[in-house]
Amino acid sequence: MPVYNNIKYIQESIDSVLSQTYINWELIIIDDASTMNIKVVLDDYLCDKRIKYIRLNKNSGVAAARNKGITLAKGRYIAFLDSDDLWLPNKLKLQLNFMQKKGVAFSYTQYRYFKEDDDSLYKIIPIIKSIGYKDLLRGNSIGCLTVMLDKKVITDIKFPGEKHEDYILWLNILKQGIIAYGIPLDLARYRISNTSITSNKFKSLIWTWKVYYSNQKLSFLKSVYCLFCYIVKGIIKHK
């Protein structure tokens, strides 16, 4: 769980982990050199030995914070939760059972958006049963807060220091021949704030173009095609 100056919602996010019906988890909170005293609101939580708090000496961005957490994680499976998002109680249990039963290394689930300071929910974000590299190029349907990865199979899990870092990581993993499997269950909540990336569509399109053309090294025409598909999928996703 990366955090930067988020005192307002981080307790809700931690509570959603504590509420999990699967109890053998480890929560690593990475403080990305916040200027606020994040630890003061975490002291009561740190009595739980499953919760670790690490503060970075320098603000390095969400990718670096997540990567630090990955290197410190002791478990076989890795899951991601930002400090303002939520997991539903059965998230870890159902997802882990699915992966172990099916022998899956990469899974993700459905989720819903909800507005900042508003309990109203948007529709369930649709997912597909399975997705490979070529399919994912046409649009990112994988919510970072829903992902679970098996480190035993996917040995190189590292977010790049670029925008849309989660999308790039998923592409890099699937490029190796891994298939991501979707679980048709609504198990998480993504909070939309006025400053969230989700609310800045124009910048997001520029970053997505760079994912295709600069990072994935697609041709100009292929990048245009993928960006068009990405836009169409985004319209359907938020309709």
MARSE-901669 format. One line per 10 residues: number of its first residue (from 1); their letters; for each residue x, y, z of N, C-alpha, C. Coordinates in steps of 0.05 Angstrom, whole numbers, plus 5000, padded with zeros to 4 digits. Example, Ala and Ser with C-alpha at 12.3 -4.5 7.8 and 13.67 -1.06 7.14 Angstrom:
BEGIN
1> AS> 5264,4886,5156,5246,4910,5156,5264,4934,5156  5257,4955,5142,5273,4979,5143,5258,5001,5157
END
This chain:
BEGIN
1> MPVYNNIKYI> 5017,4976,5000,5000,5000,5000,5018,5025,5000  5021,5038,4977,5036,5063,4977,5018,5086,4988  5031,5105,5002,5016,5128,5012,5033,5153,5011  5020,5175,5004,5033,5201,5004,5013,5221,5014  5016,5231,5039,5000,5252,5050,4970,5246,5051  4963,5220,5052,4935,5213,5053,4927,5204,5081  4921,5223,5098,4912,5217,5125,4881,5213,5125  4868,5224,5105,4839,5224,5105,4826,5197,5101  4838,5180,5084,4825,5155,5076,4840,5130,5083  4866,5133,5090,4882,5109,5094,4871,5089,5115
11> QESIDSVLSQ> 4859,5100,5136,4848,5082,5156,4825,5065,5145  4809,5076,5127,4788,5060,5115,4800,5038,5098  4822,5044,5084,4834,5024,5067,4846,5002,5084  4859,5009,5106,4871,4989,5123,4849,4972,5136  4827,4985,5144,4804,4970,5156,4793,4949,5136  4794,4956,5110,4783,4937,5091,4802,4912,5088  4827,4916,5095,4846,4893,5096,4841,4877,5121  4838,4891,5143,4832,4877,5169,4806,4862,5168  4788,4870,5151,4762,4857,5150,4762,4832,5132  4785,4825,5120,4786,4802,5102,4780,4776,5117
21> TYINWELIII> 4765,4759,5104,4759,4733,5115,4783,4714,5114  4801,4720,5096,4827,4706,5095,4846,4722,5113  4858,4709,5133,4873,4724,5153,4903,4722,5151  4913,4704,5134,4942,4700,5133,4955,4719,5112  4952,4745,5117,4962,4765,5098,4983,4782,5112  4998,4797,5096,5018,4816,5106,5013,4842,5092  5009,4863,5106,5004,4890,5094,5029,4907,5098  5041,4915,5076,5065,4932,5077,5057,4960,5067  5058,4979,5085,5051,5006,5078,5077,5021,5073  5079,5032,5049,5103,5047,5041,5097,5077,5040
31> DDASTMNIKV> 5107,5092,5059,5104,5121,5060,5124,5134,5042  5114,5147,5020,5132,5158,5000,5142,5186,5008  5155,5187,5032,5166,5212,5043,5144,5234,5045  5122,5227,5058,5100,5246,5061,5110,5270,5078  5098,5294,5072,5104,5317,5088,5086,5318,5113  5064,5303,5112,5047,5300,5135,5057,5276,5152  5050,5276,5177,5057,5254,5195,5037,5231,5192  5043,5214,5172,5025,5192,5167,5025,5172,5190  5048,5168,5202,5051,5147,5222,5033,5152,5246  5027,5177,5252,5011,5183,5276,4983,5171,5274
41> VLDDYLCDKR> 4972,5167,5250,4946,5155,5248,4948,5124,5245  4973,5114,5244,4976,5085,5240,4985,5071,5266  4992,5085,5286,5003,5073,5310,4986,5050,5321  4960,5054,5323,4942,5033,5334,4943,5008,5316  4945,5012,5289,4945,4990,5271,4971,4974,5272  4993,4987,5279,5019,4974,5279,5022,4955,5302  5003,4954,5320,5003,4933,5341,4998,4906,5328  4985,4906,5305,4981,4881,5290,5006,4874,5275  5019,4852,5282,5045,4844,5271,5044,4839,5241  5020,4836,5230,5017,4832,5201,5021,4858,5185
51> IKYIRLNKNS> 5020,4880,5199,5022,4906,5186,5049,4918,5191  5062,4925,5168,5089,4938,5169,5088,4966,5158  5103,4984,5170,5104,5012,5160,5133,5018,5153  5137,5027,5128,5164,5035,5118,5162,5063,5107  5180,5080,5115,5181,5108,5104,5206,5111,5087  5201,5120,5062,5223,5126,5044,5236,5153,5051  5261,5155,5047,5275,5180,5053,5270,5202,5032  5263,5194,5008,5259,5213,4987,5233,5206,4972  5217,5227,4965,5193,5223,4950,5201,5213,4922  5192,5189,4915,5201,5176,4890,5179,5168,4872
61> GVAAARNKGI> 5153,5171,4880,5131,5164,4863,5119,5137,4870  5095,5133,4861,5080,5109,4868,5093,5084,4859  5105,5084,4835,5118,5060,4825,5141,5051,4843  5158,5070,4851,5180,5063,4869,5170,5053,4896  5148,5065,4906,5137,5056,4931,5126,5028,4929  5112,5022,4908,5102,4995,4905,5125,4975,4902  5145,4982,4886,5168,4965,4882,5182,4958,4908  5184,4978,4926,5197,4974,4952,5180,4954,4968  5154,4957,4967,5137,4937,4981,5140,4909,4970  5142,4907,4943,5145,4881,4931,5171,4867,4940
71> TLAKGRYIAF> 5193,4882,4942,5218,4871,4951,5218,4861,4980  5201,4874,4996,5199,4867,5024,5179,4845,5030  5161,4840,5011,5139,4821,5016,5150,4793,5019  5140,4779,5039,5150,4752,5045,5132,4730,5032  5108,4737,5025,5089,4718,5015,5094,4710,4986  5081,4689,4977,5083,4680,4949,5066,4697,4931  5044,4707,4942,5025,4722,4925,5026,4752,4932  5024,4768,4912,5025,4797,4915,4998,4809,4906  4988,4828,4922,4963,4843,4915,4968,4872,4921  4954,4890,4907,4959,4918,4910,4933,4933,4918
81> LDSDDLWLPN> 4937,4952,4937,4915,4969,4946,4925,4997,4952  4915,5017,4938,4923,5044,4944,4910,5053,4970  4920,5075,4981,4912,5083,5008,4885,5098,5009  4870,5098,4987,4843,5110,4988,4823,5090,4976  4832,5066,4968,4814,5047,4957,4807,5025,4977  4788,5008,4970,4778,4988,4989,4775,4960,4976  4780,4940,4993,4773,4912,4985,4748,4904,5000  4732,4888,4987,4709,4875,5001,4719,4851,5017  4705,4843,5038,4715,4823,5057,4725,4797,5045  4712,4787,5024,4720,4761,5013,4740,4762,4991
91> KLKLQLNFMQ> 4751,4786,4986,4769,4790,4963,4792,4771,4962  4808,4771,4983,4832,4754,4983,4826,4724,4984  4806,4717,4999,4799,4688,5002,4790,4677,4975  4771,4690,4962,4760,4680,4937,4781,4680,4915  4797,4701,4914,4817,4704,4893,4839,4683,4896  4848,4679,4920,4869,4660,4925,4859,4631,4920  4835,4625,4928,4823,4599,4922,4822,4594,4892  4814,4614,4878,4811,4612,4848,4839,4606,4836  4859,4621,4844,4886,4618,4833,4898,4591,4839  4894,4582,4864,4906,4556,4872,4891,4533,4859
101> KKGVAFSYTQ> 4865,4535,4856,4849,4513,4844,4855,4511,4814  4857,4534,4801,4861,4534,4772,4890,4534,4763  4909,4538,4782,4937,4540,4775,4943,4565,4759  4931,4587,4768,4934,4613,4754,4955,4631,4767  4971,4645,4751,4992,4662,4761,4984,4691,4762  4964,4699,4747,4955,4727,4745,4925,4727,4744  4913,4740,4764,4884,4742,4765,4875,4770,4772  4851,4777,4764,4839,4803,4771,4809,4800,4773  4796,4819,4785,4767,4817,4790,4752,4841,4780  4726,4839,4782,4709,4863,4778,4712,4882,4801
111> YRYFKEDDDS> 4703,4907,4797,4703,4927,4818,4684,4949,4810  4680,4968,4829,4663,4991,4823,4678,5017,4831  4672,5038,4817,4681,5065,4825,4661,5076,4845  4671,5093,4863,4653,5109,4880,4666,5137,4884  4649,5157,4887,4659,5184,4888,4670,5191,4916  4689,5209,4916,4701,5219,4941,4679,5230,4959  4678,5222,4984,4658,5232,5004,4629,5226,4995  4626,5205,4980,4599,5198,4970,4596,5167,4970  4576,5157,4982,4573,5128,4984,4560,5115,4959  4551,5132,4940,4538,5121,4916,4558,5106,4898
121> LYKIIPIIKS> 4549,5084,4887,4567,5067,4871,4560,5069,4841  4581,5067,4825,4577,5065,4796,4572,5036,4789  4567,5031,4763,4563,5003,4755,4588,4987,4757  4585,4961,4757,4608,4943,4758,4625,4946,4733  4651,4948,4736,4669,4950,4714,4671,4922,4701  4664,4920,4675,4663,4894,4662,4691,4883,4657  4694,4857,4659,4720,4844,4653,4714,4820,4635  4735,4808,4624,4732,4784,4608,4745,4761,4621  4738,4737,4613,4747,4712,4626,4777,4709,4626  4790,4715,4604,4819,4714,4602,4829,4734,4582
131> IGYKDLLRGN> 4854,4743,4586,4864,4764,4568,4894,4760,4564  4903,4762,4539,4931,4759,4532,4942,4786,4524  4967,4786,4516,4981,4811,4509,4967,4827,4487  4961,4815,4465,4948,4829,4442,4921,4840,4450  4906,4826,4466,4880,4835,4475,4883,4859,4493  4903,4858,4511,4906,4880,4530,4916,4906,4517  4929,4903,4494,4938,4927,4479,4914,4944,4471  4891,4932,4468,4867,4946,4458,4852,4960,4481  4863,4959,4505,4850,4973,4527,4855,4959,4553  4859,4975,4574,4865,4963,4601,4840,4959,4617
141> SIGCLTVMLD> 4831,4934,4619,4808,4928,4635,4815,4917,4663  4841,4918,4669,4851,4906,4694,4856,4928,4715  4839,4928,4735,4842,4947,4757,4865,4939,4776  4884,4957,4781,4907,4950,4798,4898,4940,4825  4877,4951,4837,4868,4943,4863,4856,4916,4864  4852,4903,4840,4840,4877,4839,4860,4855,4833  4884,4862,4826,4904,4843,4816,4916,4827,4838  4921,4801,4832,4938,4784,4849,4957,4769,4831  4983,4769,4838,5004,4756,4822,5018,4735,4839  5026,4713,4825,5041,4692,4838,5071,4696,4832
151> KKVITDIKFP> 5086,4704,4853,5114,4710,4850,5131,4685,4842  5121,4662,4848,5135,4637,4841,5137,4633,4811  5116,4643,4797,5114,4640,4768,5124,4665,4754  5114,4688,4764,5122,4714,4753,5144,4726,4770  5169,4721,4763,5191,4727,4781,5200,4757,4779  5193,4770,4757,5202,4798,4754,5178,4816,4755  5171,4825,4779,5148,4842,4783,5158,4870,4791  5159,4888,4772,5170,4914,4777,5155,4936,4761  5143,4955,4776,5129,4977,4762,5150,4996,4750  5146,5005,4725,5165,5024,4713,5159,5052,4723
161> GEKHEDYILW> 5179,5069,4722,5175,5097,4732,5163,5115,4710  5141,5106,4699,5128,5121,4678,5098,5123,4685  5084,5141,4671,5055,5143,4676,5041,5118,4665  5019,5111,4677,5005,5086,4671,5023,5062,4677  5037,5064,4700,5056,5044,4707,5044,5016,4711  5019,5015,4720,5006,4990,4724,5000,4976,4697  4990,4992,4678,4984,4982,4651,5009,4971,4638  5031,4985,4640,5056,4976,4629,5065,4950,4641  5063,4948,4668,5071,4923,4681,5054,4900,4671  5028,4904,4670,5011,4881,4660,5019,4873,4632
171> LNILKQGIIA> 5024,4893,4614,5033,4887,4587,5059,4872,4587  5078,4880,4603,5104,4867,4604,5102,4838,4614  5084,4834,4632,5080,4806,4642,5067,4789,4621  5045,4799,4609,5031,4783,4588,5048,4779,4563  5066,4797,4558,5084,4795,4535,5101,4769,4538  5105,4759,4562,5120,4735,4567,5105,4710,4561  5079,4713,4554,5062,4690,4548,5043,4683,4571  5045,4698,4593,5026,4694,4615,4998,4704,4607  4978,4690,4616,4950,4698,4612,4938,4708,4638  4924,4731,4637,4910,4742,4660,4882,4731,4660
181> YGIPLDLARY> 4873,4721,4682,4846,4709,4684,4828,4727,4702  4805,4734,4690,4786,4750,4704,4767,4734,4721  4761,4743,4745,4742,4730,4763,4717,4747,4763  4694,4737,4754,4670,4753,4751,4656,4758,4778  4671,4770,4796,4660,4777,4822,4668,4806,4829  4649,4821,4840,4654,4849,4847,4666,4849,4875  4693,4854,4877,4707,4851,4902,4723,4875,4911  4720,4898,4898,4737,4921,4906,4722,4947,4899  4732,4969,4911,4721,4995,4907,4743,5015,4902  4741,5029,4879,4760,5049,4871,4749,5077,4875
191> RISNTSITSN> 4762,5093,4892,4752,5119,4899,4760,5140,4878  4741,5155,4868,4747,5176,4849,4747,5203,4863  4770,5216,4861,4772,5243,4873,4775,5264,4851  4773,5289,4858,4775,5310,4838,4803,5312,4826  4823,5301,4840,4850,5302,4831,4860,5276,4820  4843,5256,4818,4851,5230,4808,4858,5230,4779  4875,5212,4771,4882,5209,4742,4858,5203,4726  4839,5188,4737,4815,5180,4723,4800,5205,4714  4801,5227,4728,4786,5250,4722,4800,5268,4701  4824,5262,4693,4839,5278,4674,4843,5261,4648
201> KFKSLIWTWK> 4823,5262,4631,4822,5244,4608,4843,5252,4587  4848,5277,4583,4867,5286,4562,4895,5276,4568  4904,5281,4593,4931,5272,4601,4933,5242,4599  4912,5228,4606,4912,5199,4606,4916,5189,4577  4904,5202,4558,4907,5194,4530,4936,5198,4521  4948,5220,4529,4977,5225,4522,4994,5203,4534  4989,5196,4559,5005,5176,4572,5001,5149,4559  4976,5143,4551,4970,5118,4538,4984,5116,4511  4985,5138,4496,5000,5138,4471,5029,5131,4476  5041,5142,4496,5069,5137,4503,5073,5108,4510
211> VYYSNQKLSF> 5053,5096,4523,5055,5067,4530,5059,5051,4504  5042,5057,4484,5043,5042,4459,5068,5048,4443  5072,5073,4438,5093,5081,4418,5121,5081,4430  5124,5091,4454,5151,5094,4466,5159,5069,4483  5140,5059,4499,5147,5037,4517,5145,5010,4503  5123,5004,4491,5119,4978,4478,5131,4977,4450  5140,5000,4440,5154,5001,4414,5136,4992,4390  5110,4999,4392,5093,4992,4369,5097,5012,4347  5090,5005,4322,5092,5023,4300,5072,5046,4304  5076,5067,4288,5058,5090,4290,5029,5082,4285
221> LKSVYCLFCY> 5025,5067,4263,4997,5058,4256,4986,5039,4277  5002,5021,4287,4992,5003,4307,4985,5018,4333  5001,5038,4339,4996,5054,4363,4970,5070,4360  4965,5080,4336,4940,5095,4331,4916,5076,4334  4919,5052,4323,4897,5032,4325,4892,5025,4354  4913,5019,4369,4909,5012,4397,4897,5034,4413  4906,5059,4408,4895,5082,4422,4865,5085,4416  4858,5081,4391,4829,5083,4384,4813,5062,4399  4823,5037,4400,4810,5016,4415,4808,5022,4444  4829,5034,4455,4830,5042,4483,4808,5063,4489
231> IVKGIIKHK> 4805,5082,4471,4784,5103,4475,4757,5091,4474  4752,5073,4455,4725,5060,4452,4719,5044,4477  4739,5028,4486,4735,5012,4510,4730,5029,4534  4744,5052,4536,4740,5070,4558,4712,5082,4559  4701,5088,4535,4674,5099,4533,4654,5078,4542  4658,5053,4534,4640,5031,4542,4642,5027,4572  4667,5028,4582,4673,5023,4611,4658,5043,4629  4657,5068,4621,4646,5089,4638,4618,5097,4630  4607,5084,4610,4580,5091,4600,4559,5086,4622
END
